[in-house]
Amino acid sequence: MTTTPDIPTRDTADAQVDPTATSRVAAPPAPAVGADDALRAAKPPVGTGASPLVAQLIALAFIGLGVVGVQTLLVSLDVVRDRAWISSAVEAGDGIAGDSALVLVSGIVAVALGLLLLPIVFRRRPRKGLALRANTGVHLRPRDLADVLESALQGADTLADVRVKATRRKVRITADSVAAKDRNGQVKDDIDSRVGPALDALERKPRLAVTIRNDGI
């Protein structure tokens, strides 16, 4: 009886590959990144400021110049039977002396307008968020901070209703207390202890103002 040697199939040959062969192909070394540089701090959220308004006014001025130019072109092509606005403006200003009061007032107005626009254009955009104590650039909107503080005050036995208004610099809490007036100090301490952890988590803690109302007590 003759026996034939076992011929490994393709799958069997792949399965019998030396596992150490693949380990010889080393992966590229990972860059050394420190814990503080793993996530760079994001830029704080800012508002648009007044620059878009100035840009819109300049855009409207250019649109007006374009309309004047198109009207002049149509008049020169005899499409519109009218007088060119540029010609009318030039003739209206013809004959005005350079040292007249009108020229002086126009120059003063132009200089004053330019001086007023310069600070608006170069002014830093207003910040809209409150930075938290973190290395990853976490920010909180003032209205979200108000919601967090209201949630922290929910369930207080001495409070019937709470209203919170928050800005980047100040937090105002108006609380309707069901306790007697002589316990307002304890109620205020309870409010401070409840909202304190949320305010301490901010990088720059806003000023806290608490108003306690004792309606019907």
Residue frames as qw, qx, qy, qz and C-alpha x, y, z in Angstrom:
[[0.000, 0.890, 0.456, 0.000, 0.00, 0.00, 0.00],
 [0.441, 0.226, 0.004, 0.868, 1.49, 3.33, -1.04],
 [0.171, -0.812, -0.424, 0.363, 0.87, 6.56, 0.75],
 [0.369, 0.668, 0.153, 0.627, 1.05, 10.02, -0.74],
 [0.349, -0.157, -0.382, 0.841, 2.64, 12.81, 1.27],
 [0.009, 0.821, 0.514, -0.248, 0.31, 15.44, 2.57],
 [0.335, 0.340, 0.219, 0.851, 0.41, 18.53, 0.37],
 [0.069, -0.503, -0.477, 0.718, -0.55, 21.59, 2.38],
 [0.240, 0.768, 0.529, 0.269, -3.30, 23.64, 0.89],
 [0.229, 0.576, -0.001, 0.784, -3.11, 27.42, 0.50],
 [0.496, -0.743, -0.054, -0.446, -5.05, 28.06, 3.70],
 [0.891, -0.398, -0.081, 0.201, -2.91, 25.59, 5.63],
 [0.661, 0.241, -0.062, 0.708, 0.27, 27.19, 4.32],
 [0.042, -0.689, 0.007, -0.724, -0.93, 30.62, 5.38],
 [0.704, -0.658, -0.072, -0.256, -1.82, 29.32, 8.81],
 [0.902, -0.241, -0.051, 0.355, 1.64, 27.84, 9.27],
 [0.371, 0.734, -0.150, 0.549, 3.50, 31.13, 8.71],
 [0.556, -0.137, -0.500, 0.649, 5.97, 31.81, 11.47],
 [0.192, -0.905, -0.377, -0.036, 4.30, 34.37, 13.79],
 [0.504, -0.621, 0.053, 0.598, 7.67, 35.88, 14.60],
 [0.466, 0.244, 0.435, 0.731, 8.07, 36.92, 10.98],
 [0.012, -0.807, -0.395, -0.440, 5.43, 39.61, 11.28],
 [0.504, -0.819, -0.154, 0.226, 6.83, 40.88, 14.55],
 [0.629, -0.136, 0.184, 0.743, 10.07, 41.76, 12.78],
 [0.151, 0.566, 0.339, 0.737, 8.24, 44.59, 10.96],
 [0.263, -0.400, -0.513, 0.712, 8.31, 47.23, 13.67],
 [0.082, 0.871, 0.461, 0.149, 5.71, 49.94, 13.74],
 [0.303, 0.579, -0.124, 0.747, 6.96, 53.54, 13.58],
 [0.339, -0.245, -0.615, 0.669, 7.64, 54.93, 17.01],
 [0.115, -0.849, -0.496, -0.139, 4.85, 57.05, 18.43],
 [0.218, 0.611, -0.173, 0.741, 5.79, 60.67, 19.03],
 [0.385, -0.280, -0.640, 0.603, 6.48, 61.55, 22.61],
 [0.205, -0.616, -0.258, -0.716, 3.57, 63.74, 23.74],
 [0.090, 0.068, -0.665, 0.738, 3.34, 65.09, 27.23],
 [0.047, -0.537, -0.820, 0.192, 0.18, 64.98, 29.26],
 [0.036, 0.652, 0.232, -0.721, -0.21, 68.74, 29.09],
 [0.161, 0.430, -0.461, -0.760, 0.21, 68.81, 25.29],
 [0.259, 0.195, 0.937, 0.131, -2.08, 65.87, 24.50],
 [0.129, 0.762, 0.602, 0.201, -5.02, 68.21, 23.99],
 [0.268, 0.111, -0.041, 0.956, -4.24, 71.82, 23.32],
 [0.086, 0.533, 0.533, -0.651, -6.48, 74.41, 24.88],
 [0.290, 0.614, 0.601, 0.422, -9.13, 75.67, 22.50],
 [0.101, 0.209, -0.001, 0.973, -9.62, 79.33, 21.84],
 [0.144, 0.384, 0.655, -0.634, -12.34, 80.96, 23.93],
 [0.224, 0.615, 0.681, 0.327, -15.64, 81.54, 22.11],
 [0.106, -0.322, -0.077, 0.938, -16.10, 85.17, 21.16],
 [0.400, 0.712, 0.483, -0.315, -18.89, 87.26, 19.70],
 [0.582, 0.567, 0.354, 0.463, -18.92, 89.02, 16.36],
 [0.322, -0.421, -0.078, 0.844, -18.49, 92.52, 17.76],
 [0.299, 0.785, 0.193, -0.507, -19.14, 95.65, 15.71],
 [0.189, -0.394, 0.642, 0.630, -16.82, 94.84, 12.79],
 [0.274, 0.353, 0.841, 0.305, -19.55, 93.07, 10.74],
 [0.142, 0.851, 0.430, -0.267, -21.72, 96.20, 11.03],
 [0.065, -0.746, 0.305, 0.588, -18.93, 98.37, 9.67],
 [0.258, -0.116, 0.824, 0.492, -18.33, 95.84, 6.89],
 [0.267, 0.599, 0.753, 0.047, -22.03, 95.92, 5.99],
 [0.089, 0.889, 0.144, -0.425, -22.01, 99.73, 5.81],
 [0.137, -0.556, 0.571, 0.588, -18.94, 99.67, 3.56],
 [0.297, 0.178, 0.882, 0.321, -20.59, 97.00, 1.39],
 [0.236, 0.784, 0.554, -0.153, -23.71, 99.17, 1.05],
 [0.007, -0.819, 0.172, 0.547, -21.53, 102.14, 0.07],
 [0.195, -0.289, 0.769, 0.536, -19.86, 100.08, -2.67],
 [0.295, 0.473, 0.823, 0.110, -23.27, 98.88, -3.86],
 [0.156, 0.874, 0.274, -0.371, -24.36, 102.50, -4.12],
 [0.074, -0.650, 0.480, 0.584, -21.25, 103.36, -6.15],
 [0.284, 0.038, 0.886, 0.365, -22.00, 100.41, -8.41],
 [0.280, 0.702, 0.646, -0.105, -25.55, 101.63, -8.99],
 [0.078, 0.864, -0.059, -0.494, -24.25, 105.10, -9.87],
 [0.182, -0.432, 0.706, 0.531, -21.75, 103.58, -12.30],
 [0.313, 0.315, 0.871, 0.213, -24.38, 101.41, -13.99],
 [0.228, 0.832, 0.427, -0.272, -26.69, 104.42, -14.34],
 [0.016, -0.762, 0.333, 0.555, -23.89, 106.44, -15.94],
 [0.256, -0.151, 0.849, 0.438, -23.17, 103.59, -18.37],
 [0.307, 0.555, 0.773, 0.030, -26.82, 103.31, -19.36],
 [0.155, 0.884, 0.146, -0.416, -26.99, 107.07, -19.98],
 [0.107, -0.604, 0.564, 0.552, -23.85, 106.98, -22.13],
 [0.205, 0.057, 0.910, 0.356, -25.39, 104.16, -24.22],
 [0.376, -0.022, -0.211, -0.902, -28.65, 106.11, -24.60],
 [0.327, -0.274, -0.903, -0.050, -30.54, 103.30, -22.93],
 [0.235, -0.694, -0.564, 0.381, -31.80, 105.67, -20.25],
 [0.206, 0.651, 0.205, 0.701, -32.83, 109.16, -21.24],
 [0.495, -0.848, -0.179, 0.064, -31.73, 110.96, -18.16],
 [0.173, 0.852, -0.404, 0.285, -28.81, 112.92, -16.89],
 [0.729, 0.074, -0.592, 0.336, -25.93, 111.02, -15.34],
 [0.586, -0.783, -0.209, 0.021, -25.87, 111.31, -11.57],
 [0.702, -0.247, 0.019, 0.668, -22.11, 111.74, -11.58],
 [0.276, 0.424, 0.244, 0.827, -22.39, 114.74, -13.89],
 [0.340, -0.797, -0.296, -0.402, -25.06, 116.28, -11.68],
 [0.718, -0.618, -0.141, 0.289, -22.91, 115.79, -8.58],
 [0.606, -0.009, 0.114, 0.787, -19.85, 117.30, -10.25],
 [0.075, 0.577, 0.278, 0.764, -21.80, 120.32, -11.47],
 [0.506, -0.794, -0.294, -0.168, -23.34, 120.77, -8.02],
 [0.702, -0.555, -0.020, 0.446, -19.90, 120.90, -6.45],
 [0.539, 0.358, 0.183, 0.741, -18.40, 123.07, -9.17],
 [0.000, -0.727, -0.075, -0.683, -17.71, 126.57, -8.00],
 [0.685, -0.716, -0.137, -0.019, -17.42, 125.74, -4.30],
 [0.164, 0.816, -0.466, 0.299, -14.31, 127.40, -2.90],
 [0.706, 0.080, -0.650, 0.269, -11.77, 125.21, -1.17],
 [0.198, 0.064, -0.579, 0.789, -11.82, 127.40, 1.95],
 [0.476, -0.387, -0.243, -0.751, -15.60, 127.55, 2.21],
 [0.490, -0.322, 0.566, -0.579, -17.48, 126.50, 5.33],
 [0.929, 0.116, -0.010, -0.352, -19.05, 123.52, 3.53],
 [0.724, 0.421, -0.516, 0.181, -15.65, 122.02, 2.68],
 [0.005, 0.474, -0.662, 0.581, -14.40, 122.63, 6.22],
 [0.699, -0.180, 0.391, -0.570, -17.43, 120.98, 7.81],
 [0.932, 0.237, -0.194, -0.195, -17.25, 118.03, 5.41],
 [0.516, 0.480, -0.630, 0.328, -13.58, 117.49, 6.26],
 [0.260, -0.386, 0.630, -0.622, -14.25, 117.61, 10.00],
 [0.853, -0.022, 0.192, -0.484, -17.12, 115.14, 9.67],
 [0.852, 0.355, -0.383, -0.019, -14.97, 112.76, 7.60],
 [0.277, 0.468, -0.695, 0.470, -12.10, 112.88, 10.11],
 [0.488, -0.277, 0.525, -0.640, -14.46, 112.37, 13.08],
 [0.923, 0.106, -0.015, -0.369, -16.15, 109.44, 11.34],
 [0.715, 0.414, -0.539, 0.162, -12.80, 107.83, 10.61],
 [0.021, 0.427, -0.691, 0.582, -11.64, 108.24, 14.23],
 [0.698, -0.151, 0.360, -0.600, -14.88, 106.67, 15.45],
 [0.929, 0.229, -0.180, -0.228, -14.55, 103.69, 13.13],
 [0.412, 0.552, -0.685, 0.238, -10.91, 102.91, 13.98],
 [0.283, -0.320, 0.761, -0.488, -11.54, 101.72, 17.58],
 [0.833, 0.115, 0.249, -0.481, -14.54, 99.68, 16.41],
 [0.800, 0.460, -0.368, -0.108, -12.54, 97.87, 13.74],
 [0.436, 0.445, -0.698, 0.352, -9.51, 97.11, 15.95],
 [0.539, -0.425, 0.439, -0.580, -11.43, 96.39, 19.15],
 [0.033, 0.152, -0.987, 0.047, -11.13, 92.85, 20.43],
 [0.548, -0.272, -0.575, -0.543, -14.24, 90.79, 19.92],
 [0.521, -0.455, 0.393, -0.606, -16.25, 90.29, 23.13],
 [0.160, 0.134, -0.974, 0.091, -15.95, 86.95, 24.87],
 [0.659, -0.226, -0.241, -0.676, -19.18, 85.01, 25.29],
 [0.854, -0.165, -0.493, -0.027, -18.09, 82.04, 27.41],
 [0.504, -0.742, 0.370, -0.240, -16.84, 81.25, 30.89],
 [0.541, 0.446, -0.708, 0.085, -13.63, 79.21, 31.00],
 [0.890, -0.432, -0.046, -0.141, -13.53, 76.16, 33.26],
 [0.325, -0.715, 0.619, 0.018, -10.51, 74.97, 35.19],
 [0.918, 0.143, 0.364, 0.067, -9.23, 72.48, 32.62],
 [0.330, -0.489, 0.542, 0.599, -6.34, 71.98, 30.21],
 [0.374, 0.274, 0.794, 0.393, -8.58, 71.24, 27.24],
 [0.060, -0.011, -0.229, -0.971, -10.18, 74.64, 26.68],
 [0.123, -0.532, -0.836, -0.056, -13.64, 73.90, 28.09],
 [0.079, -0.067, 0.080, -0.991, -15.99, 76.89, 28.11],
 [0.002, -0.529, -0.828, 0.186, -19.51, 77.41, 29.39],
 [0.018, -0.521, -0.330, -0.787, -22.05, 79.90, 28.14],
 [0.133, -0.152, 0.464, -0.863, -23.55, 82.20, 30.79],
 [0.708, -0.105, -0.097, -0.691, -27.07, 80.92, 30.10],
 [0.797, 0.012, -0.604, -0.005, -25.84, 77.35, 30.55],
 [0.269, 0.152, -0.654, 0.691, -24.23, 78.37, 33.83],
 [0.448, -0.165, 0.208, -0.854, -27.60, 79.75, 34.95],
 [0.843, -0.055, -0.365, -0.393, -29.23, 76.40, 34.12],
 [0.628, 0.108, -0.691, 0.341, -26.55, 74.54, 36.09],
 [0.009, 0.159, -0.540, 0.826, -27.06, 76.75, 39.13],
 [0.646, -0.134, -0.009, -0.752, -30.83, 76.41, 38.95],
 [0.834, -0.005, -0.535, -0.132, -30.47, 72.64, 38.83],
 [0.430, 0.147, -0.683, 0.572, -28.18, 72.76, 41.86],
 [0.216, -0.117, 0.406, -0.880, -30.82, 74.69, 43.81],
 [0.689, -0.157, -0.423, -0.567, -33.66, 72.38, 42.89],
 [0.740, -0.231, -0.628, 0.068, -34.93, 70.33, 45.82],
 [0.177, 0.184, -0.511, 0.821, -34.01, 72.81, 48.55],
 [0.223, -0.538, -0.799, 0.153, -36.63, 72.56, 51.30],
 [0.138, -0.613, -0.326, 0.706, -36.60, 76.27, 52.09],
 [0.043, 0.313, -0.367, -0.875, -36.99, 77.52, 48.51],
 [0.583, 0.496, 0.548, -0.337, -40.25, 77.72, 46.59],
 [0.655, 0.719, 0.184, 0.145, -38.88, 79.26, 43.41],
 [0.515, -0.529, 0.285, 0.611, -35.45, 80.30, 42.11],
 [0.571, 0.809, 0.116, 0.079, -34.47, 82.56, 39.22],
 [0.637, -0.432, 0.287, 0.570, -30.85, 82.81, 38.11],
 [0.494, 0.869, 0.005, 0.042, -29.35, 85.36, 35.73],
 [0.740, -0.390, 0.274, 0.474, -25.70, 84.96, 34.80],
 [0.451, 0.873, -0.184, 0.004, -23.15, 87.01, 32.89],
 [0.761, 0.328, -0.384, 0.406, -19.41, 86.59, 32.57],
 [0.204, 0.408, -0.454, 0.765, -18.85, 88.87, 35.58],
 [0.347, -0.155, 0.490, -0.784, -21.90, 88.49, 37.80],
 [0.325, -0.266, -0.889, -0.184, -24.45, 85.90, 38.87],
 [0.355, -0.187, 0.269, -0.876, -27.71, 87.12, 40.37],
 [0.280, -0.238, -0.930, -0.019, -29.95, 84.65, 42.22],
 [0.430, -0.232, 0.129, -0.863, -33.47, 85.63, 43.30],
 [0.301, -0.111, -0.944, 0.073, -35.01, 83.04, 45.61],
 [0.573, -0.444, -0.108, -0.681, -38.52, 82.84, 47.08],
 [0.185, 0.175, -0.875, 0.412, -38.13, 81.38, 50.56],
 [0.612, -0.480, -0.505, -0.375, -40.81, 79.58, 52.54],
 [0.589, -0.266, -0.539, 0.541, -38.85, 80.01, 55.76],
 [0.234, -0.910, -0.283, 0.191, -39.22, 82.87, 58.21],
 [0.322, 0.897, -0.145, 0.266, -37.24, 86.05, 57.68],
 [0.439, -0.779, 0.442, -0.078, -35.02, 85.37, 60.67],
 [0.827, -0.128, 0.512, 0.192, -33.71, 82.30, 58.82],
 [0.579, 0.811, -0.052, -0.066, -32.61, 84.21, 55.70],
 [0.088, -0.770, 0.630, 0.041, -29.00, 83.88, 56.76],
 [0.600, -0.150, 0.786, -0.003, -29.26, 80.08, 56.87],
 [0.722, 0.583, 0.361, -0.091, -31.05, 80.07, 53.52],
 [0.334, 0.887, -0.306, -0.089, -28.30, 82.17, 51.96],
 [0.300, -0.568, 0.766, 0.037, -25.61, 79.86, 53.38],
 [0.724, 0.162, 0.669, -0.051, -27.48, 76.89, 51.90],
 [0.619, 0.775, 0.093, -0.087, -27.59, 78.60, 48.50],
 [0.074, 0.841, -0.530, -0.071, -23.88, 79.40, 48.67],
 [0.494, -0.342, 0.799, 0.004, -23.02, 75.81, 49.54],
 [0.745, 0.383, 0.542, -0.068, -25.10, 74.46, 46.65],
 [0.568, 0.821, 0.033, 0.045, -23.79, 76.78, 43.93],
 [0.314, -0.825, 0.434, 0.181, -20.26, 77.01, 45.29],
 [0.680, -0.153, 0.644, 0.314, -18.84, 73.90, 43.58],
 [0.589, 0.638, 0.431, 0.247, -20.13, 75.00, 40.17],
 [0.109, 0.990, -0.071, 0.055, -18.68, 78.51, 40.57],
 [0.504, -0.675, 0.496, 0.210, -15.36, 77.18, 41.90],
 [0.770, 0.152, 0.538, 0.308, -14.98, 75.13, 38.70],
 [0.433, 0.879, 0.139, 0.145, -14.72, 78.35, 36.68],
 [0.673, 0.188, -0.113, 0.706, -11.34, 79.81, 35.89],
 [0.049, 0.194, -0.169, 0.965, -12.54, 83.31, 36.79],
 [0.119, -0.484, -0.831, 0.245, -15.28, 83.20, 39.39],
 [0.065, -0.576, -0.299, -0.758, -18.07, 85.75, 38.79],
 [0.111, -0.147, 0.503, -0.845, -19.45, 87.86, 41.60],
 [0.265, -0.397, -0.874, -0.097, -22.46, 86.28, 43.32],
 [0.253, -0.138, 0.212, -0.934, -25.47, 88.34, 44.43],
 [0.219, -0.326, -0.920, -0.006, -28.31, 86.59, 46.29],
 [0.342, -0.193, 0.083, -0.916, -31.71, 88.15, 46.93],
 [0.129, -0.240, -0.950, 0.154, -34.13, 86.32, 49.22],
 [0.392, -0.270, -0.170, -0.863, -37.82, 87.16, 49.11],
 [0.001, 0.156, 0.900, -0.408, -40.23, 86.19, 51.89],
 [0.403, -0.150, -0.298, -0.852, -43.56, 86.84, 50.21],
 [0.737, -0.329, -0.388, -0.444, -46.46, 85.77, 52.40],
 [0.682, -0.140, -0.598, 0.396, -44.25, 84.89, 55.38]]
